[in-house]
């Protein structure tokens, strides 16, 4: 009899975790043919990603944690899965709770730097307590970077022996094909680029300040939407950037814009796994990233961490300290060297081959097998 696997996520609304969830299942044709697989979507949101045809999907409207647990217990009792795999914090907590009630193993996938993601708000303590109570009870925990793994072990009581580090899969062939597509002429002359959700944790204000300080000619192109948009426009005005800052909002094919840039900036205060960084490297653009927890240093394979305001050269770009405008401005000036840009672009394209979909799919199913056989 085929083993049954339950896959659980909040929804398939647009987002990095949802994209990875769909990519892993989309690349699992061979495994789906030999396993009985069921997907549970906890919320009824508009679905931005497609799942393989023929895969059974149960769409709930749970929203809150309590209802998510109750619904999963009901489904797990009926389906009797041999193992469950969940993505995102609420789904992780609910799935661990439900599967523990039934005495079945669960694998959870942690996509973020947990401490930074849960923040310091009024209810952060409750969220952190639930993570401390539930995550150590998972049979295996997949962390998207070593930094994420370290945070779970050091601050949330997770056993190092249960953690497996698997980087997010990147569809390199798709990115390269989209990067080669023509794009409307959005910018006259050279430009640097940054992309992501416009929220404080992404710290795009650092990119603006460093770009202005660097004295680099041309434009800074920012792709993304979010609540910080007006604040960033105001900051650009105060820095004297004027129309040199181009805010494109949502871009259907960001890779064509990335591929034509001189360099890409990733100024984040924290990441789980820096998808935008890897996607930029796959599109052939040299990058400058902050040494934030977690991921950029691992992706760039830097030989040493930056000290003071001196950028460190890695495989694909430069690494600078977090929130250091002087260091990022220095790195931008350093990237004026065409030979360095060419070297970083070439090494970045080679480095991203380590993050392909095939490797990720193989890793996920290996962990699921471990959990079932442990």
PyMOL commands that set and color helices and strands:
alter all, ss='L'
color gray80, all
select helices_A, chain A and resi 16-26+29-34+65-79+89-102+114-118+124-137+146-156+160-162+172-179+200-202+204-214+229-238+242-244+254-259+275-282+296-300+325-334+338-355+357-373
alter helices_A, ss='H'
color red, helices_A
select strands_A, chain A and resi 4-9+36-41+56-59+83-87+105-110+140-143+163-165+191-195+219-223+245-249+263-266+287-290+312-313+317-320
alter strands_A, ss='S'
color yellow, strands_A
deselect
rebuild
show_as cartoon
